[in-house]
Amino acid sequence: MDRDYRQLFQPHIINSISGLSLIARVIVDGYLAGLNKSRRVGVGLEFSQYRGYEPGDDLRLLDWKMLARSGRHYIKQSEIDTHISVKFIVDTSKSMVYSEGGISKIDFVKVMVASLAHLAQEQGDAIGLYALNNKNITSLQPIVQKQQYKRFLHELIQIKGEGEWPSNTYNFDKLHDKSRKELVFFITDMYEYDAELTTVIKSLKTKRNEVVVLQILGKNEFQFNYKGHVVFEDLETGAKVKVDAKEAKSKYLSALNTMMTTTKDMLLSNNIGYQLFMLDEPLGEALQLFLKQRSHLM
């Protein structure tokens, strides 16, 4: 299945609504087909109890059959408790245009986010998108609506990797929705100059939500698979440096390991989840992570 959908990882397919929708559907359907057949995934398939209607409850959640039988107003408990807001915050600074194996980080992220959003909407969740750099900001507030996924994909294919992470960061205080439980994915390569990303990530966590950082790297970035004299360019600043790959490898890997360990420790100490994804890896693990984190909110 992975080989099949990876053939669709082409820029002209990923950056069209129909193409991205197709890829997401293939990935999610393939993943769900591999789950235990007895595992029930979806909204309203099962519930633990009824409870009496309370002022302020959505009338659409009333169980009309129970009303007809008993003359009393009841609501299926799970029909309220299993709806959450799933929010995707994407770092669209220029480092995200880095590519390996024919796919850039930003296009890989588009496929990942589209797949997670497709699965979320299948669960009946509200989905929202926030994509940021210092040149453009995308903000699509999460709602539960049939046409939301199409709007979501439209915004998703428009995002481009350019500039830097904004110094005047989007006001994330407005992002939190006190009426629903929240699952927030922050997707980035974690390249930062002065803790500008980690500061924002820590500010996202509340007692009511789950926050997960998805770090995207290429295998060459992670393993430093280079030979000879190589010129590296900082995609955000344009600065270039020439190095001897053999001499630089151990120092680079040591610095990378220190940075990643420090980042993970900081996130875990703040009750924030973390997962590393390589550009050549399948996305089933991301879907599994979504279902696991979502279950923590139930």
FIZAZA-648513 format. One record per residue (C-alpha): x, y, z; chain; residue in one letter. Coordinates in steps of 0.2 Angstrom, whole numbers, plus 5000, padded with zeros to 4 digits. Layout:
<atoms>
<atom u="X" v="Y" w="Z" ch="A" aa="A"/>
...
</atoms>
This chain:
<atoms>
<atom u="5000" v="5000" w="5000" ch="A" aa="M"/>
<atom u="5014" v="5012" w="5004" ch="A" aa="D"/>
<atom u="5022" v="5009" w="4987" ch="A" aa="R"/>
<atom u="5006" v="5012" w="4979" ch="A" aa="D"/>
<atom u="5002" v="5029" w="4987" ch="A" aa="Y"/>
<atom u="5020" v="5035" w="4986" ch="A" aa="R"/>
<atom u="5018" v="5035" w="4967" ch="A" aa="Q"/>
<atom u="5006" v="5049" w="4969" ch="A" aa="L"/>
<atom u="5018" v="5060" w="4978" ch="A" aa="F"/>
<atom u="5021" v="5072" w="4964" ch="A" aa="Q"/>
<atom u="5020" v="5091" w="4966" ch="A" aa="P"/>
<atom u="5006" v="5093" w="4952" ch="A" aa="H"/>
<atom u="4995" v="5080" w="4961" ch="A" aa="I"/>
<atom u="4999" v="5086" w="4979" ch="A" aa="I"/>
<atom u="4995" v="5104" w="4975" ch="A" aa="N"/>
<atom u="4978" v="5101" w="4968" ch="A" aa="S"/>
<atom u="4962" v="5099" w="4978" ch="A" aa="I"/>
<atom u="4957" v="5083" w="4969" ch="A" aa="S"/>
<atom u="4974" v="5076" w="4969" ch="A" aa="G"/>
<atom u="4978" v="5079" w="4988" ch="A" aa="L"/>
<atom u="4960" v="5073" w="4992" ch="A" aa="S"/>
<atom u="4964" v="5057" w="4983" ch="A" aa="L"/>
<atom u="4980" v="5054" w="4991" ch="A" aa="I"/>
<atom u="4973" v="5057" w="5008" ch="A" aa="A"/>
<atom u="4959" v="5045" w="5005" ch="A" aa="R"/>
<atom u="4970" v="5031" w="4999" ch="A" aa="V"/>
<atom u="4981" v="5033" w="5014" ch="A" aa="I"/>
<atom u="4967" v="5033" w="5027" ch="A" aa="V"/>
<atom u="4957" v="5019" w="5019" ch="A" aa="D"/>
<atom u="4973" v="5009" w="5018" ch="A" aa="G"/>
<atom u="4977" v="5012" w="5036" ch="A" aa="Y"/>
<atom u="4959" v="5008" w="5042" ch="A" aa="L"/>
<atom u="4958" v="4992" w="5032" ch="A" aa="A"/>
<atom u="4973" v="4986" w="5041" ch="A" aa="G"/>
<atom u="4965" v="4989" w="5058" ch="A" aa="L"/>
<atom u="4957" v="4975" w="5068" ch="A" aa="N"/>
<atom u="4940" v="4972" w="5060" ch="A" aa="K"/>
<atom u="4931" v="4973" w="5077" ch="A" aa="S"/>
<atom u="4939" v="4990" w="5081" ch="A" aa="R"/>
<atom u="4925" v="5003" w="5078" ch="A" aa="R"/>
<atom u="4931" v="5019" w="5071" ch="A" aa="V"/>
<atom u="4918" v="5033" w="5068" ch="A" aa="G"/>
<atom u="4905" v="5045" w="5076" ch="A" aa="V"/>
<atom u="4890" v="5038" w="5085" ch="A" aa="G"/>
<atom u="4895" v="5019" w="5082" ch="A" aa="L"/>
<atom u="4895" v="5016" w="5100" ch="A" aa="E"/>
<atom u="4891" v="5025" w="5117" ch="A" aa="F"/>
<atom u="4892" v="5021" w="5135" ch="A" aa="S"/>
<atom u="4876" v="5029" w="5142" ch="A" aa="Q"/>
<atom u="4862" v="5041" w="5140" ch="A" aa="Y"/>
<atom u="4860" v="5057" w="5151" ch="A" aa="R"/>
<atom u="4846" v="5069" w="5154" ch="A" aa="G"/>
<atom u="4845" v="5084" w="5143" ch="A" aa="Y"/>
<atom u="4852" v="5100" w="5151" ch="A" aa="E"/>
<atom u="4849" v="5118" w="5146" ch="A" aa="P"/>
<atom u="4862" v="5123" w="5133" ch="A" aa="G"/>
<atom u="4864" v="5106" w="5125" ch="A" aa="D"/>
<atom u="4863" v="5105" w="5106" ch="A" aa="D"/>
<atom u="4845" v="5100" w="5102" ch="A" aa="L"/>
<atom u="4852" v="5090" w="5087" ch="A" aa="R"/>
<atom u="4859" v="5078" w="5099" ch="A" aa="L"/>
<atom u="4843" v="5073" w="5107" ch="A" aa="L"/>
<atom u="4838" v="5055" w="5105" ch="A" aa="D"/>
<atom u="4821" v="5056" w="5097" ch="A" aa="W"/>
<atom u="4817" v="5038" w="5099" ch="A" aa="K"/>
<atom u="4820" v="5038" w="5117" ch="A" aa="M"/>
<atom u="4809" v="5053" w="5118" ch="A" aa="L"/>
<atom u="4795" v="5044" w="5109" ch="A" aa="A"/>
<atom u="4797" v="5029" w="5120" ch="A" aa="R"/>
<atom u="4799" v="5037" w="5137" ch="A" aa="S"/>
<atom u="4792" v="5055" w="5135" ch="A" aa="G"/>
<atom u="4809" v="5061" w="5142" ch="A" aa="R"/>
<atom u="4823" v="5070" w="5134" ch="A" aa="H"/>
<atom u="4839" v="5061" w="5133" ch="A" aa="Y"/>
<atom u="4856" v="5063" w="5125" ch="A" aa="I"/>
<atom u="4868" v="5050" w="5120" ch="A" aa="K"/>
<atom u="4883" v="5054" w="5131" ch="A" aa="Q"/>
<atom u="4896" v="5050" w="5118" ch="A" aa="S"/>
<atom u="4888" v="5061" w="5105" ch="A" aa="E"/>
<atom u="4894" v="5076" w="5115" ch="A" aa="I"/>
<atom u="4910" v="5069" w="5122" ch="A" aa="D"/>
<atom u="4918" v="5062" w="5106" ch="A" aa="T"/>
<atom u="4918" v="5078" w="5096" ch="A" aa="H"/>
<atom u="4934" v="5088" w="5097" ch="A" aa="I"/>
<atom u="4943" v="5102" w="5088" ch="A" aa="S"/>
<atom u="4958" v="5096" w="5078" ch="A" aa="V"/>
<atom u="4970" v="5111" w="5074" ch="A" aa="K"/>
<atom u="4985" v="5110" w="5063" ch="A" aa="F"/>
<atom u="4999" v="5123" w="5065" ch="A" aa="I"/>
<atom u="5011" v="5122" w="5051" ch="A" aa="V"/>
<atom u="5029" v="5131" w="5051" ch="A" aa="D"/>
<atom u="5030" v="5137" w="5033" ch="A" aa="T"/>
<atom u="5047" v="5146" w="5034" ch="A" aa="S"/>
<atom u="5058" v="5143" w="5019" ch="A" aa="K"/>
<atom u="5068" v="5129" w="5027" ch="A" aa="S"/>
<atom u="5052" v="5118" w="5024" ch="A" aa="M"/>
<atom u="5056" v="5119" w="5005" ch="A" aa="V"/>
<atom u="5071" v="5107" w="5008" ch="A" aa="Y"/>
<atom u="5068" v="5091" w="4997" ch="A" aa="S"/>
<atom u="5075" v="5073" w="4996" ch="A" aa="E"/>
<atom u="5069" v="5059" w="4985" ch="A" aa="G"/>
<atom u="5059" v="5070" w="4974" ch="A" aa="G"/>
<atom u="5048" v="5077" w="4988" ch="A" aa="I"/>
<atom u="5050" v="5093" w="4999" ch="A" aa="S"/>
<atom u="5046" v="5095" w="5017" ch="A" aa="K"/>
<atom u="5031" v="5106" w="5013" ch="A" aa="I"/>
<atom u="5023" v="5094" w="5001" ch="A" aa="D"/>
<atom u="5026" v="5080" w="5013" ch="A" aa="F"/>
<atom u="5017" v="5090" w="5026" ch="A" aa="V"/>
<atom u="5003" v="5094" w="5015" ch="A" aa="K"/>
<atom u="5000" v="5075" w="5012" ch="A" aa="V"/>
<atom u="5002" v="5072" w="5031" ch="A" aa="M"/>
<atom u="4990" v="5086" w="5036" ch="A" aa="V"/>
<atom u="4977" v="5082" w="5023" ch="A" aa="A"/>
<atom u="4977" v="5063" w="5028" ch="A" aa="S"/>
<atom u="4975" v="5067" w="5047" ch="A" aa="L"/>
<atom u="4961" v="5080" w="5043" ch="A" aa="A"/>
<atom u="4952" v="5067" w="5033" ch="A" aa="H"/>
<atom u="4953" v="5055" w="5047" ch="A" aa="L"/>
<atom u="4948" v="5068" w="5059" ch="A" aa="A"/>
<atom u="4932" v="5073" w="5049" ch="A" aa="Q"/>
<atom u="4927" v="5055" w="5048" ch="A" aa="E"/>
<atom u="4927" v="5055" w="5067" ch="A" aa="Q"/>
<atom u="4915" v="5070" w="5066" ch="A" aa="G"/>
<atom u="4928" v="5083" w="5073" ch="A" aa="D"/>
<atom u="4931" v="5101" w="5068" ch="A" aa="A"/>
<atom u="4947" v="5104" w="5058" ch="A" aa="I"/>
<atom u="4956" v="5120" w="5057" ch="A" aa="G"/>
<atom u="4972" v="5126" w="5049" ch="A" aa="L"/>
<atom u="4985" v="5139" w="5053" ch="A" aa="Y"/>
<atom u="5001" v="5141" w="5042" ch="A" aa="A"/>
<atom u="5014" v="5154" w="5047" ch="A" aa="L"/>
<atom u="5029" v="5163" w="5041" ch="A" aa="N"/>
<atom u="5034" v="5181" w="5041" ch="A" aa="N"/>
<atom u="5027" v="5184" w="5024" ch="A" aa="K"/>
<atom u="5010" v="5175" w="5025" ch="A" aa="N"/>
<atom u="4998" v="5169" w="5038" ch="A" aa="I"/>
<atom u="4984" v="5156" w="5034" ch="A" aa="T"/>
<atom u="4970" v="5155" w="5047" ch="A" aa="S"/>
<atom u="4955" v="5143" w="5045" ch="A" aa="L"/>
<atom u="4945" v="5142" w="5060" ch="A" aa="Q"/>
<atom u="4939" v="5124" w="5065" ch="A" aa="P"/>
<atom u="4921" v="5120" w="5062" ch="A" aa="I"/>
<atom u="4910" v="5104" w="5060" ch="A" aa="V"/>
<atom u="4903" v="5106" w="5042" ch="A" aa="Q"/>
<atom u="4903" v="5095" w="5027" ch="A" aa="K"/>
<atom u="4911" v="5108" w="5016" ch="A" aa="Q"/>
<atom u="4925" v="5112" w="5028" ch="A" aa="Q"/>
<atom u="4937" v="5099" w="5022" ch="A" aa="Y"/>
<atom u="4936" v="5106" w="5004" ch="A" aa="K"/>
<atom u="4940" v="5123" w="5011" ch="A" aa="R"/>
<atom u="4954" v="5115" w="5022" ch="A" aa="F"/>
<atom u="4962" v="5108" w="5006" ch="A" aa="L"/>
<atom u="4960" v="5124" w="4996" ch="A" aa="H"/>
<atom u="4970" v="5133" w="5010" ch="A" aa="E"/>
<atom u="4982" v="5119" w="5012" ch="A" aa="L"/>
<atom u="4988" v="5119" w="4994" ch="A" aa="I"/>
<atom u="4990" v="5138" w="4994" ch="A" aa="Q"/>
<atom u="5004" v="5137" w="5007" ch="A" aa="I"/>
<atom u="5022" v="5140" w="5002" ch="A" aa="K"/>
<atom u="5038" v="5139" w="5011" ch="A" aa="G"/>
<atom u="5046" v="5156" w="5012" ch="A" aa="E"/>
<atom u="5054" v="5169" w="5023" ch="A" aa="G"/>
<atom u="5056" v="5165" w="5042" ch="A" aa="E"/>
<atom u="5045" v="5161" w="5057" ch="A" aa="W"/>
<atom u="5036" v="5177" w="5061" ch="A" aa="P"/>
<atom u="5044" v="5188" w="5075" ch="A" aa="S"/>
<atom u="5026" v="5195" w="5079" ch="A" aa="N"/>
<atom u="5018" v="5178" w="5081" ch="A" aa="T"/>
<atom u="5000" v="5175" w="5077" ch="A" aa="Y"/>
<atom u="4990" v="5178" w="5093" ch="A" aa="N"/>
<atom u="4987" v="5159" w="5098" ch="A" aa="F"/>
<atom u="4976" v="5164" w="5113" ch="A" aa="D"/>
<atom u="4962" v="5166" w="5100" ch="A" aa="K"/>
<atom u="4965" v="5148" w="5094" ch="A" aa="L"/>
<atom u="4959" v="5140" w="5110" ch="A" aa="H"/>
<atom u="4941" v="5134" w="5110" ch="A" aa="D"/>
<atom u="4934" v="5132" w="5127" ch="A" aa="K"/>
<atom u="4918" v="5124" w="5121" ch="A" aa="S"/>
<atom u="4927" v="5109" w="5114" ch="A" aa="R"/>
<atom u="4942" v="5098" w="5119" ch="A" aa="K"/>
<atom u="4957" v="5101" w="5107" ch="A" aa="E"/>
<atom u="4970" v="5091" w="5099" ch="A" aa="L"/>
<atom u="4984" v="5103" w="5092" ch="A" aa="V"/>
<atom u="4997" v="5097" w="5080" ch="A" aa="F"/>
<atom u="5012" v="5108" w="5077" ch="A" aa="F"/>
<atom u="5021" v="5103" w="5062" ch="A" aa="I"/>
<atom u="5039" v="5109" w="5059" ch="A" aa="T"/>
<atom u="5057" v="5105" w="5055" ch="A" aa="D"/>
<atom u="5062" v="5113" w="5072" ch="A" aa="M"/>
<atom u="5075" v="5124" w="5064" ch="A" aa="Y"/>
<atom u="5075" v="5140" w="5076" ch="A" aa="E"/>
<atom u="5087" v="5153" w="5080" ch="A" aa="Y"/>
<atom u="5082" v="5159" w="5097" ch="A" aa="D"/>
<atom u="5069" v="5147" w="5104" ch="A" aa="A"/>
<atom u="5055" v="5156" w="5094" ch="A" aa="E"/>
<atom u="5047" v="5140" w="5090" ch="A" aa="L"/>
<atom u="5048" v="5131" w="5107" ch="A" aa="T"/>
<atom u="5042" v="5147" w="5115" ch="A" aa="T"/>
<atom u="5026" v="5146" w="5105" ch="A" aa="V"/>
<atom u="5024" v="5128" w="5107" ch="A" aa="I"/>
<atom u="5025" v="5129" w="5126" ch="A" aa="K"/>
<atom u="5012" v="5143" w="5126" ch="A" aa="S"/>
<atom u="4999" v="5131" w="5116" ch="A" aa="L"/>
<atom u="4997" v="5119" w="5130" ch="A" aa="K"/>
<atom u="4982" v="5120" w="5142" ch="A" aa="T"/>
<atom u="4974" v="5108" w="5154" ch="A" aa="K"/>
<atom u="4960" v="5105" w="5142" ch="A" aa="R"/>
<atom u="4970" v="5100" w="5126" ch="A" aa="N"/>
<atom u="4983" v="5089" w="5119" ch="A" aa="E"/>
<atom u="4998" v="5096" w="5110" ch="A" aa="V"/>
<atom u="5009" v="5086" w="5098" ch="A" aa="V"/>
<atom u="5024" v="5092" w="5089" ch="A" aa="V"/>
<atom u="5028" v="5083" w="5073" ch="A" aa="L"/>
<atom u="5046" v="5086" w="5067" ch="A" aa="Q"/>
<atom u="5049" v="5083" w="5049" ch="A" aa="I"/>
<atom u="5067" v="5079" w="5043" ch="A" aa="L"/>
<atom u="5075" v="5071" w="5028" ch="A" aa="G"/>
<atom u="5086" v="5056" w="5030" ch="A" aa="K"/>
<atom u="5102" v="5065" w="5024" ch="A" aa="N"/>
<atom u="5098" v="5079" w="5037" ch="A" aa="E"/>
<atom u="5097" v="5066" w="5050" ch="A" aa="F"/>
<atom u="5111" v="5054" w="5046" ch="A" aa="Q"/>
<atom u="5122" v="5067" w="5037" ch="A" aa="F"/>
<atom u="5124" v="5056" w="5021" ch="A" aa="N"/>
<atom u="5136" v="5067" w="5012" ch="A" aa="Y"/>
<atom u="5153" v="5065" w="5004" ch="A" aa="K"/>
<atom u="5167" v="5076" w="4999" ch="A" aa="G"/>
<atom u="5167" v="5095" w="5000" ch="A" aa="H"/>
<atom u="5149" v="5101" w="5001" ch="A" aa="V"/>
<atom u="5142" v="5118" w="5001" ch="A" aa="V"/>
<atom u="5127" v="5120" w="5013" ch="A" aa="F"/>
<atom u="5115" v="5135" w="5012" ch="A" aa="E"/>
<atom u="5103" v="5142" w="5025" ch="A" aa="D"/>
<atom u="5087" v="5143" w="5015" ch="A" aa="L"/>
<atom u="5080" v="5156" w="5026" ch="A" aa="E"/>
<atom u="5095" v="5168" w="5027" ch="A" aa="T"/>
<atom u="5105" v="5163" w="5011" ch="A" aa="G"/>
<atom u="5121" v="5161" w="5021" ch="A" aa="A"/>
<atom u="5132" v="5148" w="5014" ch="A" aa="K"/>
<atom u="5146" v="5137" w="5021" ch="A" aa="V"/>
<atom u="5158" v="5125" w="5013" ch="A" aa="K"/>
<atom u="5163" v="5110" w="5023" ch="A" aa="V"/>
<atom u="5172" v="5093" w="5022" ch="A" aa="D"/>
<atom u="5158" v="5081" w="5025" ch="A" aa="A"/>
<atom u="5170" v="5068" w="5033" ch="A" aa="K"/>
<atom u="5177" v="5080" w="5046" ch="A" aa="E"/>
<atom u="5160" v="5089" w="5049" ch="A" aa="A"/>
<atom u="5149" v="5073" w="5051" ch="A" aa="K"/>
<atom u="5153" v="5068" w="5069" ch="A" aa="S"/>
<atom u="5152" v="5086" w="5075" ch="A" aa="K"/>
<atom u="5135" v="5089" w="5066" ch="A" aa="Y"/>
<atom u="5128" v="5073" w="5072" ch="A" aa="L"/>
<atom u="5133" v="5077" w="5090" ch="A" aa="S"/>
<atom u="5125" v="5094" w="5089" ch="A" aa="A"/>
<atom u="5109" v="5087" w="5081" ch="A" aa="L"/>
<atom u="5107" v="5074" w="5094" ch="A" aa="N"/>
<atom u="5110" v="5087" w="5108" ch="A" aa="T"/>
<atom u="5097" v="5098" w="5100" ch="A" aa="M"/>
<atom u="5084" v="5084" w="5098" ch="A" aa="M"/>
<atom u="5086" v="5077" w="5115" ch="A" aa="T"/>
<atom u="5085" v="5095" w="5123" ch="A" aa="T"/>
<atom u="5069" v="5098" w="5113" ch="A" aa="T"/>
<atom u="5061" v="5082" w="5117" ch="A" aa="K"/>
<atom u="5065" v="5083" w="5136" ch="A" aa="D"/>
<atom u="5057" v="5101" w="5136" ch="A" aa="M"/>
<atom u="5042" v="5095" w="5127" ch="A" aa="L"/>
<atom u="5039" v="5080" w="5138" ch="A" aa="L"/>
<atom u="5042" v="5091" w="5154" ch="A" aa="S"/>
<atom u="5027" v="5102" w="5148" ch="A" aa="N"/>
<atom u="5016" v="5087" w="5144" ch="A" aa="N"/>
<atom u="5018" v="5090" w="5125" ch="A" aa="I"/>
<atom u="5019" v="5075" w="5113" ch="A" aa="G"/>
<atom u="5033" v="5073" w="5101" ch="A" aa="Y"/>
<atom u="5036" v="5062" w="5085" ch="A" aa="Q"/>
<atom u="5049" v="5062" w="5072" ch="A" aa="L"/>
<atom u="5045" v="5059" w="5054" ch="A" aa="F"/>
<atom u="5057" v="5056" w="5039" ch="A" aa="M"/>
<atom u="5052" v="5061" w="5022" ch="A" aa="L"/>
<atom u="5053" v="5043" w="5015" ch="A" aa="D"/>
<atom u="5043" v="5035" w="5029" ch="A" aa="E"/>
<atom u="5025" v="5029" w="5028" ch="A" aa="P"/>
<atom u="5011" v="5040" w="5036" ch="A" aa="L"/>
<atom u="5002" v="5026" w="5045" ch="A" aa="G"/>
<atom u="5011" v="5030" w="5061" ch="A" aa="E"/>
<atom u="5004" v="5048" w="5060" ch="A" aa="A"/>
<atom u="4987" v="5041" w="5059" ch="A" aa="L"/>
<atom u="4990" v="5029" w="5073" ch="A" aa="Q"/>
<atom u="4997" v="5044" w="5084" ch="A" aa="L"/>
<atom u="4981" v="5054" w="5080" ch="A" aa="F"/>
<atom u="4969" v="5040" w="5086" ch="A" aa="L"/>
<atom u="4980" v="5038" w="5102" ch="A" aa="K"/>
<atom u="4981" v="5056" w="5106" ch="A" aa="Q"/>
<atom u="4962" v="5058" w="5102" ch="A" aa="R"/>
<atom u="4958" v="5044" w="5114" ch="A" aa="S"/>
<atom u="4967" v="5054" w="5128" ch="A" aa="H"/>
<atom u="4954" v="5067" w="5126" ch="A" aa="L"/>
<atom u="4939" v="5056" w="5128" ch="A" aa="M"/>
</atoms>
